[in-house]
Amino acid sequence: MSASATSKLALEGGDPVRSTILPYGRQTIDADDQAAVLEVLRSSYITRGPRVQAFEQALADYCGVPYAVAFTSATAGLHASMVLVGIKALKRVLVPAITFTATANAVRYVEGEVVFGDLRSDTLNLNEKLLDTYGHLDAIVCVDYAGQACAYDEFKSYCQSKKIPLIADAAHSLGGSYKNKKVGSLADINVLSFHPVKSITSGEGGAVLVWNERDAKFLRQFRNHGNTPEIRPGYYEQEFLGFNYHFTEMQAALGGSQLKKLDSFVARREEIAKSYNERLSRFDWLERPKVLAENKSAYHLYPIRLNLNRLSVDRDKFLEALRAENVYAQVHYIPVYWQPYYQQLGYSRGLCPVAEAEYASELSLPIFPSMNEMDIEDVVRALDKLGSHFLKK
């Protein structure tokens, strides 16, 4: 009998596997990052200066897209994207049922109708085989769940046939690729996130990558209240209603420094995922994430799915017990239309059965570049301990 089988769960008063909390994600900041931000603080510009433009150009060059426009967040970038493609009242936009609420909220900001789509059971991405079941659509937003790209060839073909825009919510997947094409270049409009737990961070922040100057000009103006650049000294015009979504010079400095390390960050995430894959293979009561051969995942998340038929507890109790061991796994995500706001709009449970089934069993294990081998081993030991206690006899 293993030590895990005889040791008392921390949830029941036993000693936890770890003495300190291991979060599911964490930023990786080094001296170069700190120096880049400090240099800005000592300079003449802390916003609307040259570093924002330099970061945007470096990001566009990395992804292989002509234009990148930085925003305060990916949410702001999604909002701007909806306005850019003309979403408004009575316009219908398909988004996956499992995503952060911001994906759907951006449609609602412009009074559009959210159409929730069900998932593939292997990747947990939007299921491209169901596209003909949703009726008329005015746009599609794909979300690269956990860092793995969607089936973009199929989505692009469908959108081209219907003459509607395809938007990639690539908040999870910067540094990944689809059929050797980099994330950020896979859709008509590509939205990235620089939240601290993402592939790179600028504290908060996001960007929208587009293919033509007209769209880039609109996005720059939208983040600047709808104002034009100076037409002549001291004179500009507001041409439409925009927002203050400016990216600061400090964010650009940090983001630019982080971008230089993006490939090494993703490589380390891949190493951790490989280690998990090997060490968790002995647990037949959980399913490891599947990455398709055509994809390189950025491994923003490492989502496992519990085989609840083999366990004596549900996912929520399992998560509670895991956190008691100081392994702070997370759930990604509650089906968006289960949220009270969307329930009030008339959405009902049962709408996307695959998404709902996956939500009931999903847990995201810790994964971030600065994790060490002992951190990985602690996660495996905690899972072993819980499995020994909760596995049905």
C-alpha positions as CSV (number, residue, x, y, z in Angstrom):
1,M,0.0,0.0,0.0
2,S,1.4,3.4,-1.0
3,A,2.0,6.2,1.6
4,S,-0.7,8.2,-0.2
5,A,-3.2,5.5,0.6
6,T,-2.4,5.6,4.3
7,S,-1.9,9.3,4.8
8,K,-4.8,11.4,6.0
9,L,-6.3,14.0,3.6
10,A,-5.5,17.6,4.5
11,L,-9.2,18.3,4.1
12,E,-9.7,15.9,7.1
13,G,-7.0,17.3,9.2
14,G,-3.9,15.6,7.8
15,D,-0.7,17.2,6.6
16,P,-0.9,18.7,3.1
17,V,1.4,17.5,0.4
18,R,2.9,21.1,0.2
19,S,3.6,23.7,2.8
20,T,3.0,26.6,0.4
21,I,0.3,27.2,-2.2
22,L,1.1,26.3,-5.8
23,P,-1.2,28.4,-8.0
24,Y,-2.5,27.2,-11.4
25,G,-0.7,30.0,-13.1
26,R,1.9,32.7,-12.4
27,Q,3.9,35.4,-14.3
28,T,7.6,34.9,-14.8
29,I,9.4,38.2,-14.3
30,D,13.2,38.6,-14.4
31,A,15.7,41.4,-14.0
32,D,15.5,42.3,-17.7
33,D,11.8,42.9,-17.4
34,Q,12.3,45.0,-14.3
35,A,15.0,47.1,-16.0
36,A,12.8,47.7,-19.0
37,V,10.0,49.1,-16.9
38,L,12.4,51.1,-14.8
39,E,13.8,52.7,-17.9
40,V,10.4,53.9,-18.9
41,L,9.8,55.4,-15.4
42,R,13.0,57.4,-15.8
43,S,12.0,58.6,-19.3
44,S,9.9,61.4,-20.7
45,Y,6.9,59.3,-21.7
46,I,4.9,56.8,-19.6
47,T,2.0,56.6,-22.0
48,R,1.4,57.2,-25.7
49,G,5.1,57.1,-26.5
50,P,7.5,55.2,-28.8
51,R,7.6,52.0,-26.9
52,V,3.9,51.2,-27.6
53,Q,4.6,51.4,-31.3
54,A,7.8,49.4,-31.0
55,F,6.0,46.6,-29.1
56,E,3.1,46.6,-31.6
57,Q,5.6,46.2,-34.5
58,A,7.6,43.4,-32.7
59,L,4.3,41.6,-32.0
60,A,3.1,41.9,-35.6
61,D,6.5,40.7,-36.9
62,Y,6.5,37.7,-34.5
63,C,3.0,36.6,-35.6
64,G,3.5,37.4,-39.3
65,V,0.7,39.9,-39.6
66,P,1.1,43.5,-40.9
67,Y,-0.6,45.3,-38.0
68,A,-1.0,45.0,-34.3
69,V,-2.8,47.5,-32.1
70,A,-2.4,47.2,-28.3
71,F,-5.2,47.7,-25.8
72,T,-5.8,47.8,-22.1
73,S,-7.0,44.2,-22.2
74,A,-8.0,41.4,-24.5
75,T,-11.6,42.2,-23.4
76,A,-11.1,45.8,-24.8
77,G,-9.7,44.2,-28.0
78,L,-12.7,42.0,-28.4
79,H,-15.0,45.0,-27.8
80,A,-13.2,47.0,-30.5
81,S,-13.3,44.0,-32.9
82,M,-17.1,43.7,-32.5
83,V,-17.5,47.4,-33.4
84,L,-15.0,47.0,-36.3
85,V,-17.0,44.2,-38.0
86,G,-20.4,46.0,-37.4
87,I,-22.0,43.8,-34.7
88,K,-25.0,45.5,-33.2
89,A,-28.6,44.7,-32.2
90,L,-30.1,41.7,-34.1
91,K,-26.6,40.6,-35.3
92,R,-25.8,37.0,-34.2
93,V,-22.3,35.9,-33.2
94,L,-21.3,32.3,-32.5
95,V,-19.0,31.8,-29.4
96,P,-18.1,28.6,-27.6
97,A,-20.1,27.7,-24.5
98,I,-16.9,27.1,-22.5
99,T,-14.8,30.3,-22.4
100,F,-14.1,33.2,-20.1
101,T,-17.2,35.4,-20.0
102,A,-15.4,38.3,-21.8
103,T,-15.8,36.5,-25.2
104,A,-19.5,36.6,-25.0
105,N,-19.7,39.9,-23.1
106,A,-18.0,41.7,-26.0
107,V,-21.0,40.8,-28.2
108,R,-23.3,42.1,-25.6
109,Y,-21.4,45.4,-25.3
110,V,-22.7,46.3,-28.8
111,E,-26.1,44.7,-28.2
112,G,-25.5,41.7,-30.4
113,E,-27.1,38.3,-29.8
114,V,-24.7,35.6,-28.5
115,V,-25.2,32.2,-30.1
116,F,-23.5,29.6,-27.8
117,G,-21.9,26.7,-29.6
118,D,-21.0,23.3,-28.3
119,L,-17.6,21.8,-28.2
120,R,-15.5,19.0,-29.6
121,S,-15.0,16.4,-26.9
122,D,-11.3,15.9,-27.6
123,T,-9.9,19.5,-27.7
124,L,-12.8,21.3,-26.0
125,N,-12.7,23.8,-28.8
126,L,-15.7,25.0,-30.7
127,N,-17.0,22.0,-32.8
128,E,-16.7,22.9,-36.5
129,K,-19.0,20.1,-37.5
130,L,-22.0,21.8,-36.0
131,L,-21.8,25.1,-37.9
132,D,-24.8,24.4,-40.1
133,T,-27.0,23.9,-37.0
134,Y,-27.0,27.5,-35.7
135,G,-28.9,29.2,-38.4
136,H,-27.9,32.6,-39.7
137,L,-24.7,34.0,-38.2
138,D,-23.0,37.4,-38.6
139,A,-19.6,36.5,-37.2
140,I,-17.8,33.6,-35.5
141,V,-15.4,33.9,-32.5
142,C,-13.1,30.9,-32.1
143,V,-11.4,30.4,-28.7
144,D,-8.2,28.4,-28.7
145,Y,-9.0,26.6,-25.4
146,A,-6.1,25.9,-23.1
147,G,-3.6,27.1,-25.8
148,Q,-4.6,24.7,-28.7
149,A,-5.8,26.3,-31.9
150,C,-9.2,25.6,-33.4
151,A,-9.8,23.9,-36.7
152,Y,-9.2,27.2,-38.6
153,D,-9.3,25.8,-42.1
154,E,-12.8,24.6,-41.6
155,F,-13.9,27.8,-39.9
156,K,-12.3,30.0,-42.5
157,S,-13.9,28.0,-45.3
158,Y,-17.4,28.4,-43.7
159,C,-17.0,32.1,-43.0
160,Q,-15.8,32.8,-46.5
161,S,-18.7,30.9,-48.0
162,K,-21.1,33.0,-45.8
163,K,-19.1,36.2,-46.3
164,I,-18.9,36.8,-42.5
165,P,-15.8,37.6,-40.4
166,L,-13.8,35.1,-38.4
167,I,-12.4,36.4,-35.1
168,A,-9.8,34.4,-33.1
169,D,-9.9,34.8,-29.4
170,A,-6.3,33.7,-29.0
171,A,-6.0,34.8,-25.4
172,H,-4.7,31.3,-24.5
173,S,-2.5,30.5,-27.4
174,L,0.2,33.0,-28.3
175,G,3.3,31.1,-29.1
176,G,1.3,28.1,-30.5
177,S,0.6,27.2,-34.1
178,Y,-1.8,25.5,-36.4
179,K,-0.4,23.6,-39.4
180,N,2.9,25.5,-38.9
181,K,1.1,28.9,-39.0
182,K,1.6,31.0,-36.0
183,V,-1.3,31.9,-33.7
184,G,-2.1,35.6,-34.3
185,S,-2.3,35.0,-38.1
186,L,-5.1,32.4,-38.3
187,A,-8.2,34.6,-38.6
188,D,-9.5,37.8,-40.1
189,I,-9.1,39.4,-36.7
190,N,-6.8,38.0,-33.9
191,V,-7.1,39.0,-30.3
192,L,-4.4,38.3,-27.7
193,S,-4.1,38.6,-24.0
194,F,-1.2,39.7,-21.8
195,H,-2.8,38.9,-18.4
196,P,-0.2,37.6,-15.9
197,V,-1.0,33.9,-16.3
198,K,-0.9,34.0,-20.1
199,S,2.1,33.2,-22.5
200,I,3.6,36.6,-21.8
201,T,2.4,39.4,-19.6
202,S,2.3,43.2,-19.6
203,G,0.6,43.3,-16.2
204,E,-2.8,43.6,-17.9
205,G,-3.2,44.2,-21.6
206,G,-4.1,42.8,-25.0
207,A,-3.7,43.4,-28.7
208,V,-5.7,43.0,-31.9
209,L,-3.8,41.8,-35.0
210,V,-5.3,42.7,-38.5
211,W,-4.4,42.5,-42.1
212,N,-4.9,46.0,-43.5
213,E,-4.2,49.6,-42.6
214,R,-7.9,50.6,-42.6
215,D,-8.8,48.2,-39.8
216,A,-5.6,49.2,-37.9
217,K,-6.5,52.9,-38.2
218,F,-10.0,52.3,-36.9
219,L,-8.7,50.3,-33.9
220,R,-6.2,53.0,-33.0
221,Q,-8.9,55.6,-33.2
222,F,-11.4,53.4,-31.2
223,R,-9.0,53.1,-28.3
224,N,-8.5,56.9,-28.4
225,H,-12.2,58.0,-27.7
226,G,-12.9,58.0,-31.5
227,N,-10.5,60.9,-31.9
228,T,-8.3,61.4,-35.0
229,P,-4.6,62.2,-34.6
230,E,-3.9,65.9,-34.8
231,I,-5.1,67.3,-38.2
232,R,-3.1,70.4,-37.6
233,P,-1.3,71.7,-34.5
234,G,-3.7,71.7,-31.6
235,Y,-6.7,70.5,-33.6
236,Y,-8.2,67.0,-33.8
237,E,-11.8,65.7,-34.4
238,Q,-13.9,63.0,-32.8
239,E,-15.4,61.1,-35.6
240,F,-17.3,58.4,-33.6
241,L,-17.8,57.2,-30.1
242,G,-14.7,55.4,-28.8
243,F,-13.1,54.5,-25.5
244,N,-10.0,55.2,-23.6
245,Y,-8.3,51.8,-24.1
246,H,-4.7,53.1,-24.3
247,F,-1.8,50.7,-23.6
248,T,0.9,52.4,-21.4
249,E,4.6,52.7,-22.1
250,M,5.3,50.6,-18.9
251,Q,3.1,47.8,-20.3
252,A,4.8,48.1,-23.7
253,A,8.3,47.9,-22.1
254,L,7.3,44.8,-20.1
255,G,5.5,43.2,-23.0
256,G,8.4,43.8,-25.3
257,S,10.9,42.3,-22.9
258,Q,8.6,39.3,-22.3
259,L,8.1,38.8,-26.1
260,K,11.8,38.1,-26.5
261,K,11.4,35.1,-24.1
262,L,8.0,33.8,-25.5
263,D,9.5,30.8,-27.3
264,S,11.4,29.7,-24.2
265,F,8.3,30.2,-22.0
266,V,6.3,28.0,-24.3
267,A,9.1,25.4,-24.5
268,R,9.1,25.2,-20.7
269,R,5.3,24.8,-20.7
270,E,5.7,22.0,-23.2
271,E,8.2,20.3,-20.9
272,I,5.9,20.5,-17.9
273,A,3.0,19.1,-20.0
274,K,5.2,16.2,-21.2
275,S,6.2,15.4,-17.6
276,Y,2.5,15.5,-16.5
277,N,1.6,13.2,-19.5
278,E,4.1,10.7,-18.4
279,R,3.6,10.7,-14.7
280,L,-0.2,10.8,-14.9
281,S,-0.5,7.9,-17.3
282,R,-0.8,5.5,-14.4
283,F,-4.0,7.1,-13.2
284,D,-6.8,5.5,-15.1
285,W,-9.4,7.6,-13.4
286,L,-8.4,10.8,-15.2
287,E,-8.1,11.9,-18.8
288,R,-5.1,13.9,-19.9
289,P,-5.5,16.7,-22.5
290,K,-5.2,15.7,-26.1
291,V,-3.2,17.9,-28.6
292,L,-3.9,17.2,-32.3
293,A,-0.9,16.4,-34.5
294,E,-1.5,19.6,-36.6
295,N,-1.2,21.8,-33.5
296,K,1.5,23.1,-31.3
297,S,-0.2,24.1,-28.0
298,A,1.0,27.0,-26.0
299,Y,-0.2,25.1,-22.9
300,H,-1.8,28.1,-21.2
301,L,-3.7,25.4,-19.3
302,Y,-3.3,21.7,-18.5
303,P,-6.9,20.6,-18.2
304,I,-7.6,17.1,-17.0
305,R,-11.0,15.4,-16.9
306,L,-12.0,13.2,-14.0
307,N,-13.7,9.9,-14.6
308,L,-16.4,10.5,-12.1
309,N,-17.8,7.0,-12.5
310,R,-14.6,5.8,-10.9
311,L,-14.6,8.2,-8.0
312,S,-16.8,8.5,-4.9
313,V,-16.9,12.3,-5.0
314,D,-17.8,14.9,-7.6
315,R,-15.4,17.4,-9.2
316,D,-16.1,20.2,-6.7
317,K,-15.3,18.0,-3.7
318,F,-12.1,16.7,-5.5
319,L,-11.0,20.3,-6.1
320,E,-11.7,21.3,-2.5
321,A,-9.5,18.4,-1.4
322,L,-6.8,19.2,-3.9
323,R,-6.6,22.8,-2.7
324,A,-6.4,21.6,0.9
325,E,-3.2,19.9,-0.2
326,N,-2.0,23.4,-1.4
327,V,-2.3,22.5,-5.0
328,Y,-4.5,25.3,-6.3
329,A,-6.1,23.8,-9.4
330,Q,-8.8,25.8,-11.1
331,V,-12.0,25.2,-13.2
332,H,-12.0,26.5,-16.8
333,Y,-14.9,27.3,-17.3
334,I,-18.5,27.4,-16.1
335,P,-20.7,27.4,-19.2
336,V,-21.1,31.1,-19.9
337,Y,-24.9,30.8,-20.4
338,W,-25.2,29.4,-16.8
339,Q,-24.1,32.8,-15.4
340,P,-27.0,34.8,-13.9
341,Y,-26.7,37.6,-16.4
342,Y,-27.2,35.2,-19.3
343,Q,-29.9,33.3,-17.5
344,Q,-31.8,36.6,-17.3
345,L,-31.5,36.9,-21.0
346,G,-33.4,33.7,-21.5
347,Y,-30.7,31.1,-22.0
348,S,-31.3,27.8,-20.3
349,R,-29.3,24.9,-19.1
350,G,-29.0,21.9,-21.5
351,L,-28.1,24.1,-24.5
352,C,-24.7,22.6,-25.1
353,P,-24.6,19.0,-23.7
354,V,-20.9,18.3,-24.4
355,A,-19.8,21.6,-22.8
356,E,-21.9,20.9,-19.7
357,A,-20.6,17.3,-19.3
358,E,-17.0,18.5,-19.7
359,Y,-17.5,21.3,-17.2
360,A,-18.7,18.7,-14.6
361,S,-15.4,16.8,-14.7
362,E,-12.7,19.4,-15.7
363,L,-9.8,20.6,-13.6
364,S,-6.8,22.7,-14.7
365,L,-3.6,21.7,-13.0
366,P,-0.8,24.2,-12.3
367,I,1.4,25.0,-15.3
368,F,3.7,28.0,-15.7
369,P,7.3,28.4,-16.8
370,S,8.9,28.9,-13.4
371,M,7.5,25.6,-12.0
372,N,10.3,23.2,-11.0
373,E,10.5,19.4,-10.8
374,M,9.5,19.4,-7.1
375,D,6.4,21.4,-8.0
376,I,5.4,18.9,-10.6
377,E,6.1,16.0,-8.3
378,D,3.9,17.7,-5.6
379,V,1.0,17.9,-8.0
380,V,1.4,14.2,-8.9
381,R,1.7,13.2,-5.2
382,A,-1.4,15.1,-4.4
383,L,-3.4,13.5,-7.1
384,D,-2.1,10.1,-6.1
385,K,-3.2,10.8,-2.5
386,L,-6.7,11.9,-3.5
387,G,-7.1,9.0,-5.9
388,S,-6.2,6.5,-3.2
389,H,-8.9,8.0,-1.0
390,F,-11.6,8.6,-3.5
391,L,-11.3,5.7,-5.9
392,K,-14.3,3.5,-5.7
393,K,-13.5,0.1,-4.2
